[in-house]
Amino acid sequence: MIKVFEVVECGGPGGTGEQVAAICNGLDPSRFDVGLIYAVRGGAPGDYRAQCRGAKTAFYVPEMTREISPVQDALALRRLYRLFADLRPDAVHAHSSKAGVLARVAAKAAGVQKIFYSPHGYGFLMQDRSRASRSLYRLIETGASKVGTTIAVSPSEAEAARRLGGRRVQTVCDAYLGDFAGPLPHDGTLVGSCGRMTFARDPDAWVHLVQRLTDSRNGVKCVWIGGGEDEARTRAHLANMNLTGKVDVTGWLAAAEARERLRGLDVFVHYSRWDAMPNAVLEAMALGLPVVASDIPGNRDAVVHGVTGLLAKSEAELLEHCQQLIDEPALRRRLGEAGRRRVQSEFSRERMLSELSRLYAS
């Protein structure tokens, strides 16, 4: 029996937390004794523990916070070291930047033989941080890259890991964790986005798209499925531009309800500023929707331009691609069907678990 601990600082709602839960629940219990060490960024700790029902043991470490904090980081590091020294796991797999640094250092000090780290988006790529903060994160990641093996969640993330000087880099893409229901029949044409409305997802570019798209194509409506810290500002922006009758911002929805709203779209838009492996894009493709995404690392790993969707280098291209898909239903169907096949073959839960199992057991 291989004892492996999954360590995550951003448990709870969100892509990384869901991926870690899928690992805890999906590893073969006859081969792996799975433990969980976690903090949460949203929701209740007990809810996330229940979501990770496959973990036989779990330890809540609230000292693991997103931002750098010398006092909290020292407390978290000491707690992690004691857990690893006392429980003696065969492998530790840390997820996200903060847990990644703390858990790797603690596991190395405690003598853990197999240490893995998945960034799920490096902190130094996040453009909402100051230049000084991003430089500090890059420096820390460069030093920590010498410890253990980096398991990148996309080919683009693997390239970034190698540029940091990581000696051992593997790629295990995040999995699509939902079902493969098809689009829902409906009247009219609906263009939408889905996810947390935050700086990383560039809601201002989406507002510009809504204005230009609804002005240039009669009968088109738009929706943002989700909410977030930029929701109030975006709603005010839409109201000031007299767009409220042509657009809907749903606010936060339960996962099942959000998926049903997704199925009613004709075109899915994901014009993000940065990404690791965009789970929203995988879900849209799995549901048979054509995707228009920003041409950046991460998005390029999911969307094959002209095959499963279209990539846009600018807001002007974003508008042109959306207009093209609105005007060409046959193209929408072809791209959507190809996207579904790609998710089924390249981003399955079974594939991810099989590749991780191999690494944990190697």
Residue pairs with C-beta under 8 A, 6 or more apart in sequence:
1 31
1 32
1 33
2 31
2 32
2 33
2 90
2 91
2 360
2 361
3 32
3 33
3 35
3 87
3 88
3 89
3 90
3 91
4 27
4 32
4 33
4 34
4 35
4 89
4 90
4 91
4 92
4 93
4 360
5 34
5 35
5 36
5 37
5 83
5 84
5 87
5 89
5 91
5 92
5 93
6 20
6 23
6 24
6 34
6 35
6 36
6 37
6 52
6 55
6 93
6 95
7 36
7 37
7 38
7 80
7 92
7 93
7 94
7 95
7 99
7 103
8 16
8 17
8 20
8 36
8 37
8 38
8 39
8 94
8 95
8 96
8 99
9 38
9 39
9 41
9 64
9 65
9 66
9 95
9 96
9 98
9 99
10 16
10 17
10 39
10 40
10 41
10 66
10 95
10 96
10 99
11 17
11 20
11 38
11 39
11 40
11 41
11 45
11 48
11 52
12 40
12 41
12 42
12 43
12 47
12 48
13 42
13 43
14 41
14 42
14 196
15 120
15 174
15 277
15 279
16 95
16 96
16 120
17 40
17 41
17 48
17 51
18 177
18 279
19 95
19 120
19 153
19 174
19 175
19 177
19 279
20 36
20 38
20 52
20 95
21 48
21 51
21 52
22 175
22 177
22 349
22 352
22 353
23 34
23 93
23 352
23 353
23 356
24 34
24 36
24 52
24 53
24 54
24 55
25 52
25 53
25 54
26 54
26 349
26 353
27 34
27 54
27 353
27 356
27 357
27 360
28 357
29 54
31 357
31 361
32 357
32 360
33 56
34 54
34 55
34 56
35 55
35 56
35 57
35 58
35 59
35 87
35 89
36 49
36 52
36 55
36 57
36 58
36 59
37 58
37 59
37 61
37 80
37 83
37 103
38 45
38 48
38 49
38 52
38 58
38 59
38 60
38 61
38 64
39 45
39 60
39 61
39 62
39 63
39 64
39 65
39 99
40 48
41 66
45 60
45 62
49 55
49 58
49 60
52 58
57 87
59 83
61 76
61 79
61 80
63 72
63 73
63 75
63 76
63 79
64 72
64 76
64 98
64 99
64 102
65 72
65 73
65 76
65 98
66 98
68 98
68 136
73 98
73 102
76 102
77 102
77 105
77 106
80 102
80 103
80 106
80 107
81 106
81 109
81 110
83 106
84 92
84 106
84 107
84 110
84 112
85 110
85 111
88 110
88 112
89 107
89 112
90 112
90 113
90 114
90 360
91 112
91 113
91 114
91 115
91 116
91 360
92 103
92 104
92 107
92 112
92 114
92 115
92 116
93 116
93 117
93 118
93 151
93 356
93 360
94 100
94 102
94 103
94 104
94 107
94 115
94 116
94 117
94 118
95 117
95 118
95 120
96 118
96 119
96 120
96 121
97 119
97 122
97 123
97 137
97 141
100 117
100 118
100 119
100 144
101 140
101 141
101 144
103 115
103 117
104 115
104 117
104 144
104 147
104 148
105 144
105 147
107 115
107 148
108 115
108 147
108 148
114 148
114 149
114 360
114 362
115 147
115 148
115 149
116 148
116 149
116 150
116 151
116 359
116 360
117 144
117 147
117 148
117 149
117 150
117 151
118 150
118 151
118 152
118 153
118 172
119 141
119 150
119 152
119 153
119 157
119 160
119 161
119 276
120 153
120 174
120 276
120 277
121 157
121 274
121 275
121 276
121 298
122 137
122 138
122 141
122 157
122 160
122 276
123 129
123 134
123 137
123 141
124 134
124 135
124 137
124 138
124 141
125 134
125 160
125 274
126 134
126 200
126 274
127 199
127 200
127 273
127 274
128 198
128 199
128 200
129 137
138 164
141 164
142 164
142 165
145 161
145 164
145 165
145 166
145 167
146 165
146 166
146 167
148 168
149 168
149 169
149 170
149 359
150 158
150 161
150 166
150 168
150 169
150 170
151 170
151 171
151 172
151 356
151 359
152 158
152 160
152 161
152 169
152 170
152 171
152 172
153 171
153 172
153 173
153 174
153 276
153 277
154 171
154 173
154 174
154 276
154 277
154 297
154 298
154 301
154 302
155 171
155 173
155 301
156 276
156 297
156 298
156 300
156 301
157 171
157 276
157 277
157 297
157 298
158 169
158 170
158 171
159 297
160 297
161 169
162 169
170 359
172 352
172 355
172 356
172 359
173 277
173 301
173 346
173 347
173 351
173 352
174 276
174 277
174 279
174 282
174 347
174 352
175 347
175 348
175 349
175 351
175 352
175 353
176 279
176 282
176 283
176 285
176 286
176 343
176 347
176 348
176 349
177 279
177 349
178 259
178 283
178 286
179 259
179 286
180 286
180 287
180 340
180 343
180 344
181 259
181 263
181 287
182 263
182 287
182 288
183 263
183 264
183 265
183 266
183 287
183 288
183 289
183 336
184 260
184 263
184 264
186 264
188 219
188 220
188 221
189 217
189 219
189 220
189 221
189 266
189 267
189 326
190 220
190 221
190 222
190 223
190 264
190 265
190 266
190 267
191 209
191 213
191 220
191 221
191 222
191 223
191 265
191 266
191 267
191 269
191 322
191 326
192 222
192 223
192 224
192 225
192 261
192 262
192 265
192 267
192 268
192 269
193 201
193 206
193 223
193 224
193 225
193 226
193 268
193 269
193 270
193 271
193 280
194 224
194 225
194 226
194 258
194 261
194 262
194 268
194 280
194 283
194 284
195 201
195 225
195 226
195 270
195 280
196 226
196 227
196 228
197 203
197 224
197 226
197 227
197 228
197 229
197 230
197 231
197 234
197 249
198 228
198 229
198 230
199 230
199 273
200 272
200 273
200 274
200 275
201 228
201 270
201 271
201 272
201 273
202 271
202 272
202 273
202 294
203 224
203 230
203 233
203 234
204 234
204 237
205 271
205 315
205 318
206 224
206 234
206 269
206 271
207 234
207 237
207 238
207 241
207 243
208 315
209 222
209 269
209 271
209 315
209 318
209 319
209 322
210 222
210 238
210 243
210 246
210 247
211 241
211 243
212 319
213 220
213 222
213 319
213 322
213 323
213 326
214 220
214 221
214 222
214 243
214 246
214 247
216 319
216 323
217 323
217 326
217 327
220 246
220 326
221 246
221 247
221 248
222 246
222 247
222 248
223 247
223 248
223 249
223 250
223 261
223 265
224 234
224 247
224 248
224 249
224 250
225 250
225 253
225 258
225 261
225 262
226 250
226 251
226 252
226 253
226 258
227 249
227 250
227 251
227 252
231 249
231 251
234 249
235 249
238 244
238 247
238 249
250 258
250 261
253 261
259 283
259 287
262 268
262 283
262 284
262 287
262 289
263 287
265 284
265 289
266 289
266 325
266 326
266 332
267 289
267 290
267 292
267 322
267 325
267 326
267 332
268 281
268 284
268 289
268 290
268 291
268 292
269 291
269 292
269 293
269 318
269 322
270 278
270 280
270 281
270 284
270 291
270 292
270 293
270 294
270 299
271 292
271 293
271 294
271 312
271 315
271 318
272 278
272 293
272 294
272 296
272 298
272 299
273 294
273 296
274 296
274 297
274 298
275 296
275 297
275 298
275 299
276 298
277 298
277 301
277 302
278 293
278 298
278 299
278 302
281 291
281 293
281 299
281 302
281 303
282 302
282 343
282 347
284 291
284 339
285 291
285 302
285 303
285 308
285 309
285 336
285 339
285 340
285 342
285 343
286 339
286 340
286 343
286 344
287 340
288 336
288 337
288 339
288 340
289 336
289 339
290 308
290 309
290 310
290 325
290 331
290 332
290 335
290 336
290 339
291 302
291 303
291 308
291 309
291 310
291 335
291 339
292 309
292 310
292 311
292 312
292 318
292 321
292 322
292 325
293 299
293 302
293 303
293 309
293 310
293 311
293 312
294 311
294 312
294 313
294 318
295 305
295 311
295 312
295 313
299 311
300 311
302 308
302 347
303 309
303 310
303 311
303 339
304 338
304 342
305 311
307 335
307 338
307 342
308 335
308 338
308 339
308 342
309 335
309 339
310 321
310 324
310 325
310 335
312 318
312 320
312 321
324 331
325 331
325 332
325 335
